[in-house]
């Protein structure tokens, strides 16, 4: 088996399995509400299937795009994502008091999803250009910290704290892989934690979510309603679940059952066994993705693979923790499974880049970045040329020494 072939096959298998499973669960969670008033029970399923086809197409395109092209596209992706994050604040559609979507015909696009991918690609390119990773908090702040701060401010203005947290996790993981010391990373994390707590405290609805997380049963019919209903749905599933399509919580009880709370539907209908299988699928994705990053011999590919793996699995961990009551609700969807076009398309495009790195990152890379701070390639041809030059140099030295001894004897 060629290098990277096993990892790529596992990535494809896990991704397609989660996407297919997500289509089934989206239909299960939306068919009854969509059928009310003589509606189409397959309305959400059809839309999600179209998004899946588009995402799979982009996954193939991303897989066939060389890594050097992604590195060249990094500045353009960041500029485009920043422009869209500004535009959504002006022309975005307001849903539940948040401006996160830009209408594109009958569909809607969420610029924050593009920002996740763009920042991951740009950070990998930036860390690869440096001779050594950032060593101090000052080096972290410019320009990486500044760009991350601008993105987070624009996201908080939407408001979208969950995506801002996901961006911070991705950048932190890439810095750790690049070799940044733990001390400046800890200092930066402390500063961002303080800013995040301030953002929560000075925004009434975020503060209410935090208090409802600490004690959701205190206001089970108010701020804690969604979390309480999610826990009831999970608990009522038992070991084997009520059966696919037989859930009760999704029908007029659990808000956003097909998006943020779809894991509660999974737990109720498929029970502990089904929920465990979903968690194991993301665990396997994380293992394979990090294995791709470790085995990649290209500096840019190594950092990008780590960032994209954390992007997918970090969001999954945040969503699962929120549904199970282990973390406050953030509005982060469950990758590949939750209903949502932007999230699904960008996640599948990220998998395409991961597949590219798994197959070509080791085979086509000219060098291991082990021990090199700048991450530039040094090919086998260069190594052979240096050996040959050294051999020729040694022959020349021996020839000169022999001629001098002959002159001395004469």
JODASUL-V141954 format. One record per residue. N is the residue number from 1. PSI is psi in whole degrees, -180 to 180 (NA if undefined). Layout:
n | psi
N | PSI
N | PSI
This chain:
n | psi
1 | 130
2 | 160
3 | 129
4 | -9
5 | -41
6 | -46
7 | -43
8 | -39
9 | -40
10 | -41
11 | -45
12 | -44
13 | -48
14 | -44
15 | -50
16 | -36
17 | -44
18 | -39
19 | -46
20 | -42
21 | -39
22 | -39
23 | -42
24 | -45
25 | -34
26 | -43
27 | -41
28 | -37
29 | -18
30 | -13
31 | -44
32 | -51
33 | -37
34 | -26
35 | -11
36 | 141
37 | 35
38 | 33
39 | 176
40 | 114
41 | -18
42 | 15
43 | -52
44 | -36
45 | -43
46 | -44
47 | -45
48 | -36
49 | -39
50 | -42
51 | -38
52 | -42
53 | -45
54 | -44
55 | -40
56 | -36
57 | -45
58 | -31
59 | -42
60 | -42
61 | -44
62 | -37
63 | -37
64 | -6
65 | 124
66 | 151
67 | -36
68 | -29
69 | -40
70 | -39
71 | -37
72 | -29
73 | -9
74 | -51
75 | -41
76 | -39
77 | -40
78 | -44
79 | -43
80 | -42
81 | -40
82 | -42
83 | -41
84 | -35
85 | -33
86 | -41
87 | -36
88 | -26
89 | -20
90 | -49
91 | 6
92 | 156
93 | 132
94 | 118
95 | 119
96 | 37
97 | 6
98 | 142
99 | 96
100 | -7
101 | 142
102 | 124
103 | 131
104 | 88
105 | -132
106 | -11
107 | 179
108 | 142
109 | 139
110 | 105
111 | -27
112 | -28
113 | -41
114 | -36
115 | -35
116 | -50
117 | -42
118 | -44
119 | -35
120 | -45
121 | -44
122 | -42
123 | -41
124 | -42
125 | -41
126 | -46
127 | -28
128 | -33
129 | -29
130 | 147
131 | -31
132 | 155
133 | 160
134 | 134
135 | -18
136 | 168
137 | -33
138 | -42
139 | -32
140 | -32
141 | -33
142 | 127
143 | -5
144 | -48
145 | -37
146 | -46
147 | -43
148 | -41
149 | -42
150 | -45
151 | -44
152 | -38
153 | -44
154 | -37
155 | -39
156 | -26
157 | -18
158 | -48
159 | 151
160 | 76
161 | -34
162 | -44
163 | -37
164 | -41
165 | -41
166 | -41
167 | -43
168 | -42
169 | -42
170 | -48
171 | -41
172 | -41
173 | -40
174 | -37
175 | -39
176 | -43
177 | -35
178 | -16
179 | 16
180 | 133
181 | 154
182 | -33
183 | -52
184 | -32
185 | -42
186 | -39
187 | -44
188 | -40
189 | -38
190 | -42
191 | -44
192 | -34
193 | -41
194 | -43
195 | -41
196 | -42
197 | -38
198 | -42
199 | -35
200 | -43
201 | -38
202 | 4
203 | 115
204 | -42
205 | -32
206 | -39
207 | -39
208 | -38
209 | -40
210 | -46
211 | -35
212 | -30
213 | -40
214 | -35
215 | 79
216 | -27
217 | -10
218 | -34
219 | 66
220 | -21
221 | 3
222 | -112
223 | -26
224 | 7
225 | -48
226 | -43
227 | -38
228 | -45
229 | -35
230 | -44
231 | -36
232 | -43
233 | -44
234 | -43
235 | -34
236 | -12
237 | -25
238 | -149
239 | -46
240 | -13
241 | 169
242 | -19
243 | 146
244 | 126
245 | -2
246 | 9
247 | 153
248 | -36
249 | -33
250 | -20
251 | 94
252 | 14
253 | -50
254 | 113
255 | 146
256 | 45
257 | -29
258 | -6
259 | -96
260 | -32
261 | 19
262 | -24
263 | -30
264 | -37
265 | -42
266 | -45
267 | -37
268 | -41
269 | -32
270 | -4
271 | -168
272 | -36
273 | -47
274 | -43
275 | -40
276 | -40
277 | -39
278 | -45
279 | -41
280 | -34
281 | -44
282 | -33
283 | -43
284 | -39
285 | -44
286 | -43
287 | -47
288 | -42
289 | -44
290 | -32
291 | -38
292 | -43
293 | -41
294 | -40
295 | -14
296 | 134
297 | 0
298 | 131
299 | -46
300 | -45
301 | -39
302 | -49
303 | -42
304 | -39
305 | -42
306 | -43
307 | -44
308 | -35
309 | -44
310 | -33
311 | -45
312 | -53
313 | -28
314 | -43
315 | -39
316 | -43
317 | -41
318 | -45
319 | -48
320 | -41
321 | -39
322 | -43
323 | -36
324 | 2
325 | 18
326 | -8
327 | 158
328 | 156
329 | 133
330 | -11
331 | 11
332 | 128
333 | 165
334 | 114
335 | 138
336 | -19
337 | -46
338 | 153
339 | 134
340 | 122
341 | -48
342 | -45
343 | -45
344 | -44
345 | -46
346 | -38
347 | -41
348 | -37
349 | -38
350 | -39
351 | -37
352 | -42
353 | -40
354 | -41
355 | -39
356 | -46
357 | -40
358 | -40
359 | -46
360 | -18
361 | -35
362 | -36
363 | -39
364 | -12
365 | 140
366 | -10
367 | 153
368 | 141
369 | 14
370 | 119
371 | 3
372 | 125
373 | -29
374 | -14
375 | 11
376 | 153
377 | 148
378 | 109
379 | 169
380 | -31
381 | -40
382 | -41
383 | -44
384 | -38
385 | -40
386 | -38
387 | -42
388 | -42
389 | -38
390 | -39
391 | -43
392 | -38
393 | -40
394 | -38
395 | -41
396 | -41
397 | -43
398 | -36
399 | -44
400 | -41
401 | -39
402 | -39
403 | -36
404 | -39
405 | -38
406 | -41
407 | -39
408 | -41
409 | -38
410 | NA
